[in-house]
Amino acid sequence: MHFPKLNLQYIPLLFLIPASISFLLNPLTNDARIYQGVARLTDYFGAFPSNINAAWEIKPIGNRGLNYILYKFSSLFTTFGSWEYEILVKLCALAIVVGICWYFFHKTHHKYAFVIGCLSFIMVLNFIALQAEWWASLFALLAIALFIEDNKWCHYLAGVIITGIFLFKGITIVLVIPIICAAYLFKPELKIWDLIRGSVGSVLSLGAILLCGFFPDVIPDMLMSASIARVGILSATTIVEMLSYNLIPAMTYTPIILPGLIAALCMYMHALQDRDTKRLLVLIAMWISAISIVVVQSEFFAYHYVVLVVPAIVTILVSNENECKIALIATIVIFCIFSSHWSIGMDIEQNFWEGKNIESVNIVNNFTDITEQTSILYLDPGDAPYYFQSNSSCRYISPLVFQRNSEEWNTSGLKQYYDEFSCIMAYQGKYIITDAGVWFEKNTTDNHKVWDMIHSNYTKVWNRSWNIYQKIGSV
């Protein structure tokens, strides 16, 4: 009896089913809800597209713009903040992943490119998904695919995509190095003029954004965001220790990193043996530049390491099976282990806190008129607007530029610091929402002034998940 030959390249596609279900069913994390909450408040700040510039969140305008698009589309079909809304936002993200990875597969002509690309992004810890670095890394695959196209107009478009990658978080512009390295590894005959056309596309698109008049705060906001990060604060020894210490959990939170490192080691050894200096230097530059994004930020959060997805995917795909069959095997084994339950299992605590917040909001809404307020002073990390959905009285919806000021981390010289402090002190509204912990409590003169203002004019009426203060004498 004759049986058809089984094509093994389609077996990994089976992992996409449980991984996609897990990706969709996990609720948005607090960070993702911060982005969506800001997106919803954006409509209070004027007409599109200048409203995206006016409403502030610490991530640059690229991240705000994409989340605003997701918000506008998803809210057409569902109620903002509902379970269906979050599923639809995740479904849109999944569709973008599938579309980009399918195009990447067709241009790289590698039989595993689609499934490895998709699973690398949807099989991460839920906290990592939909972060600015996650989006930037995903669009980096698109830029790579466009660069290896023969059509010169695709090279210009790749430059436009790189501008978008830059506007996701600023430091993500460094991904241009892995993008160029990857394009060369997939297409060794890549010409300098292909890269020049990409540069022209990037410069023209960025210039159009800066000169159109709709986004005057693009560069000032990015510089301010860099000023309130830990850049330059930690010593070199501390950076090396923290980078190494957090790399191991990062390899479990983003499973593709481990087989990517295995493949990189194999390629490195073969390049040394074959004395292929050019391939060796390209490989090193691709990985070191991606790692530098983590180092420069110096926070070492789990989602910062997701940029390593780009060199990991590329290294696994360009290393042939004779060079590194073990890397491909490790990839399939890891995907098989984590495909059905990973993010659900790791985010039980996160989901518990999010459920508690929703419960708190429902209780608060039953005994206050907080949702009827035209604006509220938010003094929390940024997630409260997602739940309460009232407009922010200040442009800086989360007061990070003020909150991060300390003796060791002085931000008081920034114009944005003064603007935020002035807005807080001038607030006359009925409610103030602060973090329930000590996030907004700092031992600075200006911070004491803010708390003196609150305690003199407001009384605490709620202290679960957030502290909510109501103006004394208001009804």
N, C-alpha and C positions, 0 to 999 in steps of 0.2 A: 504494500500500500504506500502511495507517495504522499508525503506531507510537505507543504510549502515551507521554504526556508524562513526562519524567523530573523528579522532584521533587528539586531540588538540596539541600533541607534535610537529606536523608538521607545525602548523600555523606560529610559529616564523620564519620558513625557508623562508616565503614570504618576510620578511624584508631584506633578503640577496640580493634580486634583486635590489631594489632602492639604498641600501647602497653600493653595489658593483659598480653600475653605477656612483654614486657620487664619490667613491674612485678613479675610473679609470679616470674620466673626469677632475678631479682637476689636474692642472699642478704641476710639481715638484716645491717645494718651494726653496727659495734661498739656504737654508742649504743643501737640497738634491742635488741641482745643484752644490754646492761646492764639495760634495763627488763625484759626477759624473765627474766634471771637473778635479779633482785630478786623478780620475781613468783613464781618457783619457790621461793625461800628463804622467802617469806611464810608458807608453811604450817608452817614451824618455829616461828613466832612466836605460835602460839595458834590459836584458832578464828576463823572468819569472822564478822563483818567487822572485828573489832578487830585482827586480824593485819595488815591493810593499813595501819593506823595504826602498828603496832609496828615493821614492817620499813621501813627508811628508804632513800630515794634522793632526790637533790637536787630532782627535780621533785615538785610537791605531790601530794596524795592522789588527785586526779582522774586524773592520768596513771598513777599506781600502780594505781588501781582498774581502769581500762580494760585495762591490760596484764595484770592478774591474771585478768580475765575471758577475755581472749584465750588466756592460758596454760592455764587450766582447761579451756576448750573444746577447744583444739588437742591437749592431752595425752590427751584421751579417745580419740583415734583414732590418734595417732602417738607415737613415742618422742621425748621432749624432746631438743632439740638436733639432731635428724636433719634431713636434707634435706627430707623430707616434712613435718616439723613446721614448718619455716620457710615452705614453700609454703602450708601451711594457715593460718598466721598472716597471711601476705600475702593469701590468698584471703578471709579474714574481713574484712580491712581493705578490700579491693576491693568486697566485697558491701556494706559500710557506705557507701562512696563512691557506689556505684550507687544504693542505696536513698535516700540523702539527696538526691542530684542529681535523681533521678526525681520526688521529691516537690517539690523546688524548681522543676522544670520545669512541673509541673502547676499550681502556684500563681502563677508569674510569667507563664505563658501566652506565653513567648517560644520560638520554634521552635528556637533554638540553645542554650537554657539547659542542657539535659541534657548534650549532647556537650561544650560548653565547660566546664561544671562538672566533669564526669568527667575530661576530659583535663588540666584545670588541676592536678588533684591527683595523677594517676597518671603524668604526664609530667614530673615533677620529677627532679632529680638524686637518685639512690638514697639518698644521705646525708641528704636532707631528709625523705623519706617516713617516716611513723610517729613523727616528733618531736612534742613537746607542742604546738608552734605549728601544726604541720600538722593535728593533730586539732582544735585550737581553731578554726582557720579553717574546717575542714570543718563543724563543728557550728554555726558562725556562719551558714552558709547555711541550716541547718535553722531557726535562730531567726528569720531574715529571713522565711522561708516561713510560719512560724507567726504572725508579726506581721501579715502581709498577709491572713491568714484573716479571715473575718467572724465566726467562732465565738469568743466571748469566752474560752472555756476554753482555746483555743489560745494566747491571749495569756498566760494564767497559765503554760502549759507552756513558752512561749518564755522566761519568766523563770527557770524551773527549768533550762532548757538554758544560760542565761547563767551561772547559778551553777556548772554543770559546766565551762563555759569558763573561769571564774575559777579553778577548782580544778585546771585543767590546768597553769597556770604562774603564777598570781598576776597578773602584769603583763598577761596576756591579757584581763583584765577591761576593758581599754581598748577591746577590740573591740566593746563595747556601743555605742560612738559610731558606727562604720561600720554596725553592725546597724540602729540607729535611722535613720540617714541613708538606708541602702538601702531600708528599709521605706517611707520617705516617697517616695523616687524611684519605686518601683514602685507605690505607692498614695498619691498626693497628698492624698486625703481621710482619711488616717490621723488618728485623733483622740487627744487627750491622754489620754483614759480608757483607750485601748488600751495606752498605755505605762505608765500607772499600774497596770493589772492585771498587766502584765509585771513591774513593780517588786515588787508584792505577792508574786507567785510566786517571785521570786528571793529576797526577804527571808525568806519562810516556809521555803523549801527549805534555805537556808543556816543558818537558825536551827535547823531540825530536825537538821542534820548536827552542829552545834556542841553542841546540848543533849542529844543522844541518849546520850552517854556512851561511845560506841564510838571516837570520834576526838578525844581530848583534845589531841593535838599538831598539829592542823591549822594553826592560826594561828601557834603558836611555830615550827613547822617552816618555814612560809612566810617569817616574819620572819628566821629564821636564814639561809635560802637567799638572801634579798635582801642580808643582811649580808656574805655571802661572794662576792657578785657585784661588778662594777666600778662600781656605781652611785656617782656623785659623785667618782670618782677622776680621770677624764680631763677636760681643759680643753675649753671650747666649740670652740676652733679645731681641736683634735685630733679631736673628734667630727665636725665638719663635713667635715674632710679624709677621715676613715675611712669615713664614710657615703657620700660621693661616690665614693671610690676603689672601694668594694666593691659599689656599685650596678650597675656594668656587668657583672661576672661574675654577680651575682644575677639579672640579666635573662636570662642564658643558662641558669643553673641552674633557674630557675622561668620558663619561656618565656612564660606569660600576662602577666607584668608589663609587657613592652615594648608589646604592643598595647593594654594597659590604659592606659598612660601616653599613648599616641597618642590614644586615645578621650577621655581626660581633657582633653588639650589642645584637642581639637576642641570638646568640650562647653563648656569654659571660654570659648573665643572666641565661640561662639554665644550663650552666656549674657550675655556682655558686650555683644554686638551687639544682643540683644533686651532688654537691661536687665532680665533676669530675676534679680534680686538673691537671692531665696530659693533658687533652684536653684543659683546660683553659690556661695553660702555653704555649702549642704549638700554640694556636691561637694568644696569645699576642706576642710571639717571631716572628711569621710570619709577623704580621703587623708592629711591631716596627722596625724590621730589614729593611723592605722595605722603611719605612719612613726615616730611617737613611741615605739611599742613597741620598735622597733629601737634608737632613740637612747637610751632609758632603760637598756636592758640593757648598752649600750656595749661589747659583745663583737664585734658585726658578723660573726658566723658566718653561713654561707650559709643555714642553716635559719631564722635570725631573720627574714629578708626574706620568708618564705613568707606572713606575715600580709598582705602586699600583694596576695595572691591575691583577698581579699574585695573591696576596692574595684575591683580590675582587672576581675573578672567582672561586677560590678554596673555599672560604667561602660560596658563594651562592650555589655551587654544593654539598658541604658536609653537609650543614644544611638541614635537612629534612623539608618537607612542614609543619609539625606540629610545628617545632621549629620556622620557619620563612617564612610563606607563603607570608607575605607582601613584603619580599625582592624579591621573584620571580615575584610577581605582579608588583612591582616597576620597575624591570628589563625590563619586557615586555612592560610596558607603555612607559618607556624612549626610548626604541628601536623603538617603534611605532611612537613616536613624531619626533625623529631625523633621522630616516632611509633614508628619501628621499631628504633632503635639507641641512642638518647640515653643512657639511664642505664647500659646495658651498657658502652658505650664509655668513659664517664667514670669508671667504678668499677673498672677493671682493677687498679689499685694497691691499692685497698681490699680487693678480693677476694683478692689475693695474700697480704696480711698475715693475713686471716682464715683462709685455708687453712693458712698456716704455723702459726697458733695451734692449730688442730685437730690438726695433725700433732704439735706439741709435746706436747699433752695426751695423745695416745695413747702417746708414748714415755715420758712421766713416769709414766703409770699402769702401765706394764710393769715399772718397777723400784722403785716406791714403793707404799705403801698409803694414799696421800693421799685417795682416794675413800672409804675406810672410816672416816675421821675424823668424829667427831660435830660438830666445829666447827674452823674455821681462822681465823687472823688475816689478813684481806685488807688489804694496804696498796698497792693499785693503783687506777687510775682507775675501776674498777667492773665490768670485763668478765670478770674471772677466775671469778666464781661461775657464769657461764653455762656455762663449760667444765668446771670441777671439781665443781660441784654439791654441795659440802659446805656446811654451815651456817656462817654468820658468827659469830664469837665476840662481835662488837660489834653494836649496833643500827645504827650508821652503817657500812653494808656497804662503802661507799667513804669513806675518811677525809677528805673534802674540807674539812670545817670545820677540821680540824687541818692538812692539807697546805697550804692557801692562806694560812696565817699567815706574815707577813713584816713587816719594818719599814715598808714602804709600804702594807701591806694587813693591818692588825692585827685578828685575830679571836680573840685569846687571852682577851678579856673575856667571851666568850659562855659561857653555861652548857654548851651542847652541846660546845664546845671542851674544857672540863674533863672532861666525861663521856667523850669519846672518848679523850683523853690518858690518863685513869685506866684505861680498859678496855684500851688497848694495853699499858701498863706492867704490868698485872696478869695478862697472858696467860701461861699455862703449857703450852699445847698443843704438839703435836709439830711442826707445820709453820707457816711464815709465807710468804706469797706477796706479793712486792713487784713494782713495775713494773721492767722490764728497763733502762729508761733512768734519767734523773735526776729523774723526776716527783716522787718522794717525798723528794728530798734538798734540804733548805732549811737556810740558815745561821741557825738559831735555837737557843736554849738547849734547849728542849724536844725539838726534832728530834734534836739531838745525843744527848740522853738516850735516846731511842728506839733510835738506831743503836748506842749503847753497850750497851744491853740485848740487842739482836740479836746483835752480834758477840761478846758475852761468853757467851751461852748457846746460840747456833745456828751451824751451819756451812752454807755454800752448797753445794747439791747439783745445782743446775740454773740455767742462765743464758741460756736462749733463749726469747724472747717474754716471759717473766717470770723473775725471780730467785726461786728456791725455797730456803728455809732449813729445815734439819732440826735438831731439838734435839740437842745434843751428848750422846752416850751412849745415845740411844734406838735401838731395834732395829726 
